[in-house]
Amino acid sequence: MTQHLPSLKHLEFGGAKAVPDPEAMRLIQQMICKESTADCLSNQDLHLRFVDVYRAWISGTQLNHIKGLASYPVMASSHGTSESFDKFYLKNHHRRFRCFKGEYMYHAASWKTYFPNWLWIDDADIHEQDAVVISLPFSDTGNPHPDMDSVLDQCDRLGVPVLLDCAFFGACANICFDFGRDCVRDITFSLSKTVPVAHARIGIRFSKIDDDDSLLIHHKTGYVNRLALDLGIKIMQKIGPDHCFQKFKDRQLKVCQELSLTTSSTIFLGIDRDGKWPQYNRGTLTNRLCIADRLLSHD
């Protein structure tokens, strides 16, 4: 059985998280404490508004390039990105799951028991009975994976379903999000890496077709976490998709210089290309450090 990588969250620069920006945290606290928040529990159309606001929020980026999102008209809220992953696993349970080394560890951890034939993309070509998950920006670097396009070419040719994980959107810049691929069936986003609301589980999934899966059943019936969706709408109305990167880009450069790292296209990451931080290796040739907390010490 292929082994998954252990979590590095216990290390100073381990894991990946939003910058704990005090300004954003105060704003979120104010949103949660407002009496009007309770009104959302009786708002039967809140989930419909949420997905529309989220789509517009994504399209509002000026630091990234969004292409082809209109080809995914079917929307549903998701508990972060993870719930969308679970639905993708369920729908493709008869296939062999594939991801790159260095990918978000949730996949390998989820596959190890129930899908033990899963395989790193790095270790074999894509097969027609595979199903692929790729993060964009890539989880291990915060930049696009250099082999992503060639893998998507194979998936297009073989008809292999792909889920694109855009969890780092809202904290990145200079990324071309080109969704115009036949093989890509689902795209998922989350606010967890944009602002410190990971435990509110505020995410969305875009799909090309309405296959009436369980995520869509919840959406169609409005059986959703209205508190989280209401908070998500308020956050997106106050904090744009480029805010975090614009605010902290100069600090990211300073921190990376101090730690001998290369800056990432994702604001809370620094990349060690020289092997100085081997304890942060995630199975690739570089090491990923989460510098979110350190960014606050550089005013």
C-alpha positions in Angstrom: 0.0 0.0 0.0 1.3 3.5 -0.8 1.9 5.4 2.4 0.5 8.9 3.0 2.6 11.7 4.5 2.3 12.6 8.1 0.9 15.9 9.1 3.5 18.7 9.8 1.1 21.0 11.6 2.9 20.6 14.9 6.0 22.4 13.4 6.4 26.1 13.5 6.0 26.5 9.8 4.0 23.4 9.1 0.5 23.1 7.6 -1.2 25.8 5.6 -3.5 28.4 6.9 -4.8 31.9 6.3 -2.9 34.8 7.6 -4.4 35.5 11.1 -4.8 39.2 10.2 -6.1 41.0 13.3 -8.0 43.5 11.1 -9.9 40.6 9.4 -10.4 38.8 12.7 -12.0 41.9 14.3 -14.3 42.3 11.3 -15.3 38.7 11.4 -16.0 38.9 15.2 -18.3 42.0 14.5 -20.1 40.0 11.8 -20.7 37.1 14.1 -21.9 39.3 17.0 -24.5 41.2 15.0 -28.1 40.4 15.9 -29.0 40.2 12.2 -26.9 37.1 11.9 -29.6 35.1 13.6 -32.1 36.1 10.9 -30.2 34.0 8.4 -31.7 30.8 10.0 -35.1 31.7 8.6 -33.8 32.9 5.2 -34.9 30.2 2.8 -33.1 31.7 -0.2 -29.7 32.3 1.5 -28.0 29.4 -0.2 -29.0 30.7 -3.6 -27.6 34.1 -2.8 -24.4 32.6 -1.4 -23.5 30.8 -4.6 -24.2 33.9 -6.7 -22.1 36.1 -4.5 -19.3 33.6 -4.5 -19.2 33.3 -8.3 -19.1 37.1 -8.6 -16.4 37.3 -5.9 -14.1 34.9 -7.8 -14.7 36.7 -11.1 -13.7 40.0 -9.4 -10.0 39.2 -9.0 -7.6 41.6 -10.7 -4.5 39.8 -9.7 -5.4 36.4 -11.3 -6.9 35.4 -14.6 -10.2 33.4 -14.6 -11.1 31.6 -17.8 -14.0 29.2 -18.5 -15.9 29.4 -15.2 -19.1 30.0 -17.1 -18.9 26.4 -18.3 -19.8 25.3 -14.8 -23.3 26.5 -14.2 -24.2 24.1 -11.4 -23.3 25.4 -8.0 -23.6 24.2 -4.4 -22.2 25.2 -1.1 -19.6 22.8 0.4 -18.1 22.4 3.8 -14.8 23.9 2.8 -13.3 22.0 -0.1 -13.3 18.6 1.8 -16.9 17.8 1.3 -16.5 18.3 -2.5 -13.6 15.9 -2.4 -15.7 13.3 -0.6 -18.5 13.5 -3.2 -15.9 13.1 -6.0 -14.5 10.0 -4.3 -18.0 8.6 -4.0 -19.0 9.2 -7.6 -15.7 7.7 -8.8 -15.3 4.8 -6.3 -14.8 2.3 -9.1 -11.8 4.2 -10.4 -8.2 4.4 -9.3 -7.5 7.7 -7.6 -4.4 9.8 -8.6 -2.7 12.9 -7.3 0.8 14.4 -7.4 3.3 13.9 -4.7 3.1 16.9 -2.3 -0.7 17.2 -2.8 -3.0 18.1 0.1 -2.6 15.1 2.5 -6.3 14.7 3.0 -6.5 12.7 -0.3 -3.9 10.1 0.6 -5.2 9.9 4.2 -8.8 9.3 2.9 -7.8 6.8 0.2 -5.4 4.6 2.2 -8.1 2.4 3.7 -11.0 2.4 1.3 -9.2 3.0 -2.0 -5.8 1.2 -1.4 -4.9 1.0 -5.1 -4.5 4.8 -5.4 -1.2 5.9 -6.9 0.9 9.0 -7.2 0.7 10.6 -10.7 4.5 10.9 -10.6 4.9 7.1 -10.5 2.9 6.1 -13.6 1.0 7.5 -16.6 -2.7 8.2 -16.4 -4.9 5.3 -17.2 -8.5 5.5 -18.6 -9.9 4.0 -15.4 -8.3 6.7 -13.2 -9.8 9.7 -11.4 -7.6 12.7 -10.7 -7.5 15.5 -8.1 -5.2 18.5 -8.7 -4.8 21.6 -6.6 -4.4 25.0 -8.3 -2.4 26.7 -7.0 -0.6 23.4 -6.1 -0.7 22.5 -2.4 3.1 21.9 -2.1 4.3 25.2 -3.7 1.4 27.7 -4.0 2.2 27.9 -7.7 0.8 25.9 -10.6 2.2 22.4 -10.8 4.6 22.3 -13.7 3.1 19.0 -15.0 -0.5 20.0 -14.6 -1.2 20.8 -18.2 0.4 17.6 -19.6 -1.7 15.5 -17.1 -4.9 17.4 -18.1 -4.0 16.7 -21.7 -3.9 12.9 -20.9 -7.1 13.2 -19.0 -8.8 15.0 -21.9 -7.6 12.3 -24.3 -8.7 9.4 -22.1 -11.9 10.8 -20.7 -10.6 10.7 -17.1 -12.6 12.8 -14.6 -10.7 15.6 -12.8 -11.5 17.7 -9.8 -9.6 21.0 -9.5 -9.1 22.2 -5.9 -8.7 26.0 -5.8 -8.6 26.3 -2.0 -5.7 28.8 -2.1 -7.7 31.2 -4.3 -8.2 34.4 -2.3 -4.6 34.3 -1.1 -2.8 34.1 -4.4 -1.8 36.2 -7.4 -0.5 35.7 -11.0 -2.3 32.4 -11.5 -4.2 31.6 -14.6 -7.3 29.6 -13.6 -8.1 28.1 -17.0 -11.1 25.8 -16.5 -11.7 25.2 -20.2 -10.9 21.5 -20.1 -13.3 18.7 -21.0 -11.9 16.4 -18.4 -12.6 18.8 -15.5 -15.9 17.9 -13.9 -15.8 19.8 -10.7 -14.0 22.9 -9.3 -14.0 23.7 -5.6 -13.1 26.8 -3.6 -13.0 27.7 0.1 -12.6 30.8 2.2 -10.5 28.9 4.8 -7.2 30.1 3.4 -8.3 33.6 2.7 -9.3 34.7 6.2 -9.2 32.7 9.5 -12.6 31.0 9.2 -11.4 27.5 8.5 -13.7 26.0 11.2 -16.8 27.7 9.7 -16.3 25.4 6.6 -17.3 28.0 4.0 -16.8 26.6 0.5 -18.4 26.1 -2.9 -18.4 23.6 -5.7 -18.9 24.3 -9.4 -20.0 21.5 -11.8 -20.7 21.2 -15.5 -23.8 19.0 -15.1 -26.5 18.4 -12.6 -26.2 14.8 -11.6 -28.3 15.2 -8.5 -25.6 14.0 -6.1 -26.0 14.4 -2.4 -24.3 17.8 -2.3 -26.9 19.1 -4.8 -29.7 17.5 -2.9 -28.7 19.5 0.1 -28.5 22.6 -2.1 -31.8 22.1 -3.8 -33.7 21.5 -0.5 -31.8 24.4 1.2 -30.6 22.0 3.9 -27.4 23.8 4.5 -25.4 25.6 7.2 -27.1 29.0 7.0 -24.9 30.5 9.7 -21.7 29.7 7.7 -23.2 30.9 4.4 -24.4 34.2 5.9 -20.9 34.7 7.4 -19.4 33.9 4.0 -21.5 36.4 2.2 -20.6 39.1 4.7 -16.9 38.3 4.4 -17.0 38.5 0.6 -18.8 41.8 0.7 -16.1 43.3 2.9 -12.9 41.5 1.8 -12.1 41.1 -1.9 -10.3 38.1 -3.5 -7.0 40.1 -3.9 -7.0 41.9 -0.5 -4.9 39.4 1.4 -2.1 39.2 -1.3 -2.0 42.9 -1.8 -1.8 43.6 1.9 1.0 41.2 2.7 3.1 40.9 -0.4 5.8 43.1 0.8 6.0 41.3 4.1 6.1 38.0 2.4 9.2 39.1 0.5 10.9 40.2 3.7 10.1 37.0 5.6 11.3 34.8 2.7 14.5 36.8 2.5 15.1 36.3 6.2 14.4 32.5 6.0 16.3 32.0 2.7 13.1 31.0 0.9 11.6 31.7 -2.5 8.3 33.6 -2.5 5.3 31.7 -3.6 2.3 32.9 -5.7 0.3 32.1 -2.5 0.9 34.7 0.1 1.3 32.5 3.2 3.8 30.2 1.7 7.6 30.3 1.3 9.5 27.6 -0.7 12.8 26.2 0.3 14.7 25.1 -2.9 18.1 24.6 -1.2 17.3 21.9 1.3 17.8 24.1 4.4 14.4 23.1 5.9 14.2 19.3 5.3 11.7 18.8 8.2 9.1 20.5 5.9 9.5 18.2 3.0 6.2 16.7 1.7 7.6 14.2 -0.8 9.0 16.5 -3.5 12.2 18.2 -4.4 11.4 21.4 -2.4 10.2 22.1 1.1 7.0 24.1 1.9 6.9 26.5 4.8 3.7 28.2 6.0 4.8 31.8 7.0 1.3 33.0 7.9 2.0 33.9 11.5 5.4 35.4 10.6 3.8 37.9 8.2 2.3 39.7 11.2 5.7 40.6 12.6 6.7 42.7 9.6 4.8 46.0 9.6 
